[in-house]
């Protein structure tokens, strides 16, 4: 049944020992038998499945609301079918006729890919034709053929640069709006503006748990506008609200009696306990990120091998956004008979994705969240407690197929008294540099007066304007500079990386800098999780460059090309094969963008000084100096005098050059700098005289 395999992925691995629970059919089926079997079983059963979804009985109500109201707010539990079904209902009702498009946005790339695959399968079409998707650096759509398009909020924002009123679209569905990512909030603010110019555009704001009143109030037109528009024939501007029930079963909640000190270990022992004591049913475990998940997978695998009888029964699968596509697919495959699937996931499985077969949920009570301090200019990815809203979402995943159980690794007292009710919107805890440049590029100059669903902090706004001014993106009137500002806005990367690419043109090292930018935009290129730290450190030494991590990346890239892009070479050298393949894809796209912007593609051969100067021109604000008398390699940032240290994963970890620039900071027990390169301090004044001369000159001389 190759028509259900997704383009651009390797053939998915078949889970061993299936015993009647077929996971994927192999290519050995003849095409005739495969097509007849899909028409015999596939279509009818898919149609039945669609009609069994809770959202099905609301089909006419949804279509009526979309017809009569400019904005419809649909609240439905995860698993109600709203994400996969509503776009299909809209198409069946004619909203994609006459060359128009229906858009459905998701906050996460993985959800975009999974949902679009499912909808294409339900409609019996090839993914990329009538149903397609678009995420950053990947466009699986066909012009004039695609009618339903799934995309991330960020990609739809980028489309506004070419088409500010999104004229191609008849309906835009903003899904998972409760996640309140920066892109979602920006998108909602901009769509509200677009509606004034395009009253015929329909918006559907859909979410699992949303503060309905807040969202409805946000889209409520002012009294004056209502009077003006009252006479026109057209949709009502007042938003409509519809609540779609999920088909949830009862979920029993279990709490721990005392707080746990190590939630990864506690999660693993809870899974083993469930496997031992509870009847059949899959388990979904919520942890915070790739490192936790890899550690838990390793611990569970070892535990399962120790207990012979259960080792054959557990299928342990990780789920996080950096996972290769073929591995992600395994999570959605049916559990083989006689087995129990254990999915260990980040909060990506909290709302965006529906995993059938889950009966037990283990909730660590934490997720990774971004927090930005505009005063110190530090943005950290911090493991933070989740909100009650998230805890309820997680528990709800257990009651999809039958009554389930949720094991919370925190006390009932903590849940009742200390957990916050809602999470903080990302807009209020993030660095806003990319957000500001996008709004400026869309012609919105009065950013402080922009209508936000949740107002960002004025300090973060001022800091973002300051950084963009220092990069030469904004002029004295806070307008985009020409050409630099407009060029940086057009490159779909963070502005500091884009500035580095622009500078590489004058320094004649664009090929190298584009390679570095591509590698910085994918998950780590080093293979973690195999447990052999010593092996990884030795592998890094083979590529390590005295100048730092960025130049080391160039060495890895060169080695990968010389090996003929071999996965065996990657395995031997502890390099992540999928990350390298993705980096090569991204690099190709960045080269095309660079050519469009008039950047001459040129290699500096072995002159690494110009490469370091180009990095400095983008990241001069992240410069640090080694403290003269410090032990243990303490650095101080030039702006803000923060104490920072080189991350142990960096090739400069024990080298400690006097002056360095970092790409990002992570905070654990101390502030660690990731992706570090050594520089000459005179380059800072060269790259940003206005930034350094005013305050920091004495330090640099």
Beta strands, then each sheet from edge to edge (+ up, - down):
strand 1: 71-76
strand 2: 101-106
strand 3: 131-135
strand 4: 138-140
strand 5: 148-152
strand 6: 169-174
strand 7: 202-207
strand 8: 240-244
strand 9: 251-255
strand 10: 282-286
strand 11: 314-319
strand 12: 340-345
strand 13: 358-363
strand 14: 366-373
strand 15: 378-385
strand 16: 404-408
strand 17: 623-626
strand 18: 634-637
strand 19: 643-646
strand 20: 659-667
strand 21: 671-678
sheet 1: 4+ 3- 5- 2- 6- 7- 1- 8-
sheet 2: 9+ 16+ 13+ 10+ 12+ 11+
sheet 3: 14+ 15-
sheet 4: 17+ 18- 19+ 21+ 20- 17+
end
